[in-house]
Amino acid sequence: MRFLHSLLPSFLVLGAGLAQAASSWGFDDAVISVTGKGGAGSAFKDKLSDHVPLAKPVTLGAADSLKIVLTATEAGAAKRPHQAFLLVRDQDTGLEATFPFQVKESGKGKVDFTQKDLPIQLLTSSQPLRATLLLASFGSTQAFSNHVFNLDVKTDPNVPLPKYEKPLRYGKLDEIHHIFKADPKSGPKIISLFFVLSILATIPVLFGTWAYLGANISHVSKALGTAPIAHTLFFGSILAMEGIFFLYYTNWTLFQILPPAGVVGTIIFLSGTKALSEVQSRRLAGER
């Protein structure tokens, strides 16, 4: 009886180990092959084991293509895992590259790649790359992750290796000194003076035309006597608006002239209405 009690814990541990082994991922019928250029013949072909890696490294030449075909299993039954990768690792630097398997619902999967698919850092490794097979999925089933073979990459000595391009890193950059465009300036003074004189020269012509058409200058005193504020504000606001335009031409900006231009424009509208009403009253009276 005591002997049976002493064996009971051992049987329990053994049973737990068997149950765990039965509910783990694995693979069957795994074959690795290296095909030469053009797919003519197989330079290498062997079977992969799920617990012992290949004794010799697998050589991958510059024009070769490596291919692995297997059947993924869960608890001994063929099934498609959620994740299936071949992980290639540099033993010196720890850099890794993963190649996903194309797996069908039946669990049959394959992966193939060439030297062009490997990162530049792995092509210059001093030791054979360590290849690990990863199979896992959802649920409580234990994942599979074992070293299956070593990969010896043989580059072409006559072809230079591709240059490594440093990836873009976001961080502090050198200070940038902006050179802003100079503020716009008015035209040459000579051209401005020419147009000013041209406008002033038209004033005598304007007064001469008024005299020829019969403008009654004597009504100025009467107009100022009837509506002095309206006529004074109307004439003064017109001059003020011309002054605002002159300041905008010389040194003011658009946002600087908008407020005073709005005020002067309102005065022109209100006073002009009163002044024109006074002029109309004299016209209706037959005085013009």
Secondary structure as a PSIPRED ss2 file (coil, helix, strand):
# PSIPRED VFORMAT (PSIPRED V4.0)

   1 M C   1.000  0.000  0.000
   2 R H   0.000  1.000  0.000
   3 F H   0.000  1.000  0.000
   4 L H   0.000  1.000  0.000
   5 H H   0.000  1.000  0.000
   6 S H   0.000  1.000  0.000
   7 L H   0.000  1.000  0.000
   8 L H   0.000  1.000  0.000
   9 P H   0.000  1.000  0.000
  10 S H   0.000  1.000  0.000
  11 F H   0.000  1.000  0.000
  12 L H   0.000  1.000  0.000
  13 V H   0.000  1.000  0.000
  14 L H   0.000  1.000  0.000
  15 G H   0.000  1.000  0.000
  16 A H   0.000  1.000  0.000
  17 G H   0.000  1.000  0.000
  18 L H   0.000  1.000  0.000
  19 A H   0.000  1.000  0.000
  20 Q H   0.000  1.000  0.000
  21 A H   0.000  1.000  0.000
  22 A H   0.000  1.000  0.000
  23 S C   1.000  0.000  0.000
  24 S E   0.000  0.000  1.000
  25 W E   0.000  0.000  1.000
  26 G E   0.000  0.000  1.000
  27 F E   0.000  0.000  1.000
  28 D E   0.000  0.000  1.000
  29 D E   0.000  0.000  1.000
  30 A E   0.000  0.000  1.000
  31 V E   0.000  0.000  1.000
  32 I E   0.000  0.000  1.000
  33 S E   0.000  0.000  1.000
  34 V E   0.000  0.000  1.000
  35 T E   0.000  0.000  1.000
  36 G C   1.000  0.000  0.000
  37 K H   0.000  1.000  0.000
  38 G H   0.000  1.000  0.000
  39 G H   0.000  1.000  0.000
  40 A C   1.000  0.000  0.000
  41 G C   1.000  0.000  0.000
  42 S E   0.000  0.000  1.000
  43 A E   0.000  0.000  1.000
  44 F E   0.000  0.000  1.000
  45 K E   0.000  0.000  1.000
  46 D E   0.000  0.000  1.000
  47 K E   0.000  0.000  1.000
  48 L C   1.000  0.000  0.000
  49 S C   1.000  0.000  0.000
  50 D C   1.000  0.000  0.000
  51 H C   1.000  0.000  0.000
  52 V C   1.000  0.000  0.000
  53 P C   1.000  0.000  0.000
  54 L C   1.000  0.000  0.000
  55 A C   1.000  0.000  0.000
  56 K C   1.000  0.000  0.000
  57 P C   1.000  0.000  0.000
  58 V E   0.000  0.000  1.000
  59 T E   0.000  0.000  1.000
  60 L E   0.000  0.000  1.000
  61 G C   1.000  0.000  0.000
  62 A C   1.000  0.000  0.000
  63 A C   1.000  0.000  0.000
  64 D C   1.000  0.000  0.000
  65 S E   0.000  0.000  1.000
  66 L E   0.000  0.000  1.000
  67 K E   0.000  0.000  1.000
  68 I E   0.000  0.000  1.000
  69 V E   0.000  0.000  1.000
  70 L E   0.000  0.000  1.000
  71 T E   0.000  0.000  1.000
  72 A E   0.000  0.000  1.000
  73 T E   0.000  0.000  1.000
  74 E E   0.000  0.000  1.000
  75 A C   1.000  0.000  0.000
  76 G C   1.000  0.000  0.000
  77 A E   0.000  0.000  1.000
  78 A E   0.000  0.000  1.000
  79 K C   1.000  0.000  0.000
  80 R C   1.000  0.000  0.000
  81 P C   1.000  0.000  0.000
  82 H C   1.000  0.000  0.000
  83 Q E   0.000  0.000  1.000
  84 A E   0.000  0.000  1.000
  85 F E   0.000  0.000  1.000
  86 L E   0.000  0.000  1.000
  87 L E   0.000  0.000  1.000
  88 V E   0.000  0.000  1.000
  89 R E   0.000  0.000  1.000
  90 D C   1.000  0.000  0.000
  91 Q C   1.000  0.000  0.000
  92 D C   1.000  0.000  0.000
  93 T C   1.000  0.000  0.000
  94 G C   1.000  0.000  0.000
  95 L C   1.000  0.000  0.000
  96 E E   0.000  0.000  1.000
  97 A E   0.000  0.000  1.000
  98 T E   0.000  0.000  1.000
  99 F E   0.000  0.000  1.000
 100 P E   0.000  0.000  1.000
 101 F C   1.000  0.000  0.000
 102 Q E   0.000  0.000  1.000
 103 V E   0.000  0.000  1.000
 104 K C   1.000  0.000  0.000
 105 E C   1.000  0.000  0.000
 106 S C   1.000  0.000  0.000
 107 G C   1.000  0.000  0.000
 108 K E   0.000  0.000  1.000
 109 G E   0.000  0.000  1.000
 110 K E   0.000  0.000  1.000
 111 V E   0.000  0.000  1.000
 112 D E   0.000  0.000  1.000
 113 F E   0.000  0.000  1.000
 114 T E   0.000  0.000  1.000
 115 Q H   0.000  1.000  0.000
 116 K H   0.000  1.000  0.000
 117 D H   0.000  1.000  0.000
 118 L C   1.000  0.000  0.000
 119 P C   1.000  0.000  0.000
 120 I H   0.000  1.000  0.000
 121 Q H   0.000  1.000  0.000
 122 L H   0.000  1.000  0.000
 123 L H   0.000  1.000  0.000
 124 T C   1.000  0.000  0.000
 125 S C   1.000  0.000  0.000
 126 S C   1.000  0.000  0.000
 127 Q C   1.000  0.000  0.000
 128 P C   1.000  0.000  0.000
 129 L E   0.000  0.000  1.000
 130 R E   0.000  0.000  1.000
 131 A E   0.000  0.000  1.000
 132 T E   0.000  0.000  1.000
 133 L E   0.000  0.000  1.000
 134 L E   0.000  0.000  1.000
 135 L E   0.000  0.000  1.000
 136 A E   0.000  0.000  1.000
 137 S C   1.000  0.000  0.000
 138 F C   1.000  0.000  0.000
 139 G C   1.000  0.000  0.000
 140 S C   1.000  0.000  0.000
 141 T C   1.000  0.000  0.000
 142 Q E   0.000  0.000  1.000
 143 A C   1.000  0.000  0.000
 144 F E   0.000  0.000  1.000
 145 S E   0.000  0.000  1.000
 146 N E   0.000  0.000  1.000
 147 H E   0.000  0.000  1.000
 148 V E   0.000  0.000  1.000
 149 F E   0.000  0.000  1.000
 150 N E   0.000  0.000  1.000
 151 L E   0.000  0.000  1.000
 152 D E   0.000  0.000  1.000
 153 V E   0.000  0.000  1.000
 154 K C   1.000  0.000  0.000
 155 T C   1.000  0.000  0.000
 156 D C   1.000  0.000  0.000
 157 P C   1.000  0.000  0.000
 158 N C   1.000  0.000  0.000
 159 V C   1.000  0.000  0.000
 160 P C   1.000  0.000  0.000
 161 L C   1.000  0.000  0.000
 162 P C   1.000  0.000  0.000
 163 K C   1.000  0.000  0.000
 164 Y C   1.000  0.000  0.000
 165 E C   1.000  0.000  0.000
 166 K C   1.000  0.000  0.000
 167 P C   1.000  0.000  0.000
 168 L C   1.000  0.000  0.000
 169 R C   1.000  0.000  0.000
 170 Y C   1.000  0.000  0.000
 171 G C   1.000  0.000  0.000
 172 K C   1.000  0.000  0.000
 173 L C   1.000  0.000  0.000
 174 D C   1.000  0.000  0.000
 175 E C   1.000  0.000  0.000
 176 I C   1.000  0.000  0.000
 177 H C   1.000  0.000  0.000
 178 H C   1.000  0.000  0.000
 179 I C   1.000  0.000  0.000
 180 F C   1.000  0.000  0.000
 181 K C   1.000  0.000  0.000
 182 A C   1.000  0.000  0.000
 183 D C   1.000  0.000  0.000
 184 P C   1.000  0.000  0.000
 185 K C   1.000  0.000  0.000
 186 S C   1.000  0.000  0.000
 187 G C   1.000  0.000  0.000
 188 P C   1.000  0.000  0.000
 189 K H   0.000  1.000  0.000
 190 I H   0.000  1.000  0.000
 191 I H   0.000  1.000  0.000
 192 S H   0.000  1.000  0.000
 193 L H   0.000  1.000  0.000
 194 F H   0.000  1.000  0.000
 195 F H   0.000  1.000  0.000
 196 V H   0.000  1.000  0.000
 197 L H   0.000  1.000  0.000
 198 S H   0.000  1.000  0.000
 199 I H   0.000  1.000  0.000
 200 L H   0.000  1.000  0.000
 201 A H   0.000  1.000  0.000
 202 T H   0.000  1.000  0.000
 203 I H   0.000  1.000  0.000
 204 P H   0.000  1.000  0.000
 205 V H   0.000  1.000  0.000
 206 L H   0.000  1.000  0.000
 207 F H   0.000  1.000  0.000
 208 G H   0.000  1.000  0.000
 209 T H   0.000  1.000  0.000
 210 W H   0.000  1.000  0.000
 211 A H   0.000  1.000  0.000
 212 Y H   0.000  1.000  0.000
 213 L H   0.000  1.000  0.000
 214 G C   1.000  0.000  0.000
 215 A C   1.000  0.000  0.000
 216 N C   1.000  0.000  0.000
 217 I C   1.000  0.000  0.000
 218 S C   1.000  0.000  0.000
 219 H H   0.000  1.000  0.000
 220 V H   0.000  1.000  0.000
 221 S H   0.000  1.000  0.000
 222 K H   0.000  1.000  0.000
 223 A H   0.000  1.000  0.000
 224 L H   0.000  1.000  0.000
 225 G H   0.000  1.000  0.000
 226 T H   0.000  1.000  0.000
 227 A C   1.000  0.000  0.000
 228 P H   0.000  1.000  0.000
 229 I H   0.000  1.000  0.000
 230 A H   0.000  1.000  0.000
 231 H H   0.000  1.000  0.000
 232 T H   0.000  1.000  0.000
 233 L H   0.000  1.000  0.000
 234 F H   0.000  1.000  0.000
 235 F H   0.000  1.000  0.000
 236 G H   0.000  1.000  0.000
 237 S H   0.000  1.000  0.000
 238 I H   0.000  1.000  0.000
 239 L H   0.000  1.000  0.000
 240 A H   0.000  1.000  0.000
 241 M H   0.000  1.000  0.000
 242 E H   0.000  1.000  0.000
 243 G H   0.000  1.000  0.000
 244 I H   0.000  1.000  0.000
 245 F H   0.000  1.000  0.000
 246 F H   0.000  1.000  0.000
 247 L H   0.000  1.000  0.000
 248 Y H   0.000  1.000  0.000
 249 Y H   0.000  1.000  0.000
 250 T H   0.000  1.000  0.000
 251 N C   1.000  0.000  0.000
 252 W C   1.000  0.000  0.000
 253 T C   1.000  0.000  0.000
 254 L H   0.000  1.000  0.000
 255 F H   0.000  1.000  0.000
 256 Q H   0.000  1.000  0.000
 257 I H   0.000  1.000  0.000
 258 L H   0.000  1.000  0.000
 259 P H   0.000  1.000  0.000
 260 P H   0.000  1.000  0.000
 261 A H   0.000  1.000  0.000
 262 G H   0.000  1.000  0.000
 263 V H   0.000  1.000  0.000
 264 V H   0.000  1.000  0.000
 265 G H   0.000  1.000  0.000
 266 T H   0.000  1.000  0.000
 267 I H   0.000  1.000  0.000
 268 I H   0.000  1.000  0.000
 269 F H   0.000  1.000  0.000
 270 L H   0.000  1.000  0.000
 271 S H   0.000  1.000  0.000
 272 G H   0.000  1.000  0.000
 273 T H   0.000  1.000  0.000
 274 K H   0.000  1.000  0.000
 275 A H   0.000  1.000  0.000
 276 L H   0.000  1.000  0.000
 277 S H   0.000  1.000  0.000
 278 E H   0.000  1.000  0.000
 279 V H   0.000  1.000  0.000
 280 Q H   0.000  1.000  0.000
 281 S H   0.000  1.000  0.000
 282 R H   0.000  1.000  0.000
 283 R H   0.000  1.000  0.000
 284 L H   0.000  1.000  0.000
 285 A C   1.000  0.000  0.000
 286 G C   1.000  0.000  0.000
 287 E C   1.000  0.000  0.000
 288 R C   1.000  0.000  0.000
